[in-house]
C-alpha cells in the first residue's frame, strides 16, 4: 500500500482478519458493499484504540469521503484480510487507504477521508498534536 501522499515517517496501519459472515452477504450469496464499510470502521476503531487516541477521535472524526472499488467476489465463510493504512495526515483531515483481500486475490480497495470535528464545532478543526503524531508515527498495529 504505497502512495504519493506524505503519511509521515512510520504511518499507522493495521491488518485484521475477518470471516465473511451470513450477515455480510446479499441474495446473490456474495458480500454486500456495506460489509466493506463495517470492516473499515472496525479496523479504524481497533487501530485508534491501540494507538491510544480513540477517546480523541471516537464520534469526533466523521467520514467526508469514501471511494471504493470492488474487484472480485467474496462468499460466505471466506477469510479476508482488511488492511487500513494512513496515507496522509493534514491539518484537519486524515486519508486512509483500504484493501480487502482473500488469499492472493484483491477483493476491494479504496480510500477514506475523515476530519476532526470536535463536539460543538461547526467546521473541521486542527488535530491535537498527539493524534497527528500517533497517525504519522504509530506504525503497524496488526
C-alpha positions in Angstrom: 0.0 0.0 0.0 2.1 2.9 -1.3 1.0 6.4 -2.0 2.3 9.7 -3.2 0.9 11.4 -0.1 3.0 12.3 2.9 2.0 9.9 5.5 4.8 10.6 8.0 7.9 8.7 9.0 6.1 5.4 10.1 2.4 5.8 9.4 -0.2 3.9 11.4 -1.5 0.8 9.8 -3.5 -2.3 10.7 -4.4 -5.6 9.1 -7.2 -7.6 10.7 -8.6 -11.0 9.6 -12.3 -11.4 9.3 -14.6 -14.2 8.1 -17.4 -13.2 5.7 -20.4 -13.9 7.9 -24.0 -14.6 6.9 -25.0 -11.0 7.6 -22.3 -9.8 5.2 -23.8 -11.4 2.1 -26.7 -10.4 -0.1 -29.3 -12.5 -2.0 -26.6 -13.5 -4.6 -24.6 -15.2 -1.9 -21.7 -12.7 -2.2 -20.5 -10.0 0.1 -22.6 -6.8 0.2 -20.8 -3.5 -0.4 -21.8 -2.2 3.0 -19.8 -5.0 4.6 -16.6 -3.3 3.4 -17.6 -0.1 5.3 -18.3 -2.1 8.5 -14.9 -3.8 8.2 -13.1 -0.5 7.6 -14.8 1.0 10.6 -13.8 -2.0 12.8 -10.2 -1.7 11.6 -10.2 2.1 12.3 -11.6 1.6 15.8 -9.0 -1.1 16.7 -6.2 1.0 15.3 -7.2 4.1 17.2 -7.7 2.1 20.4 -4.2 0.5 20.1 -2.7 4.0 19.3 -4.4 5.4 22.5 -6.3 8.0 20.5 -9.8 6.6 20.5 -11.0 9.0 23.1 -9.9 11.8 20.9 -11.4 10.5 17.7 -14.5 8.3 18.5 -17.5 10.3 17.4 -15.3 13.3 16.5 -13.9 12.2 13.1 -16.7 11.8 10.6 -16.1 10.5 7.1 -16.3 13.1 4.5 -15.2 11.0 1.5 -15.3 7.2 0.8 -14.2 5.8 -2.5 -14.4 2.0 -3.0 -13.6 -0.2 -6.0 -14.9 -3.8 -5.9 -12.5 -6.1 -7.7 -13.7 -9.7 -7.0 -16.4 -11.6 -5.2 -16.3 -12.9 -1.6 -18.5 -15.6 -0.4 -19.9 -16.8 2.9 -17.1 -18.2 5.2 -14.3 -16.7 3.1 -11.5 -15.4 5.3 -10.4 -11.9 4.4 -7.6 -9.6 5.4 -8.7 -6.0 5.9 -5.8 -3.5 5.7 -6.2 0.1 6.6 -3.2 2.4 6.5 -2.7 6.2 6.9 -1.5 7.7 3.7 -1.9 11.4 4.5 -2.3 13.5 7.7 -3.4 17.0 7.0 -4.1 19.8 9.4 -7.7 18.8 9.9 -8.1 15.6 8.0 -6.6 12.1 7.6 -6.7 9.9 4.5 -6.6 6.1 4.7 -6.0 3.5 2.0 -8.1 0.4 2.4 -7.5 -3.1 0.9 -9.6 -6.2 1.4 -8.0 -9.4 0.2 -8.9 -13.1 0.1 -5.6 -15.1 -0.2 -3.7 -13.6 -3.0 -6.8 -12.0 -4.6 -7.7 -8.4 -4.1 -11.5 -8.1 -3.4 -11.9 -4.4 -2.8 -9.8 -1.3 -2.4 -10.3 2.4 -1.8 -9.7 5.4 0.3 -11.4 7.2 3.1 -11.1 10.7 4.4 -12.1 11.8 7.9 -11.9 15.2 9.5 -11.5 16.3 13.1 -14.8 17.8 14.2 -14.8 18.3 18.0 -18.1 18.4 19.8 -19.8 21.8 19.2 -17.6 22.7 16.3 -19.3 23.6 13.0 -16.2 23.2 10.9 -13.2 20.9 10.9 -10.5 21.8 13.4 -6.8 21.0 13.6 -6.0 17.6 15.0 -4.4 17.6 18.5 -0.7 17.1 18.3 -0.8 13.7 20.0 -3.3 12.4 17.4 -1.3 13.7 14.5 1.9 12.1 15.9 0.1 8.8 16.5 -1.3 8.7 13.0 2.0 9.7 11.4 4.3 7.6 13.6 2.2 4.8 15.0 3.5 2.1 12.7 1.9 -1.4 12.4 -0.9 -2.1 14.8 -1.8 -5.5 13.4 
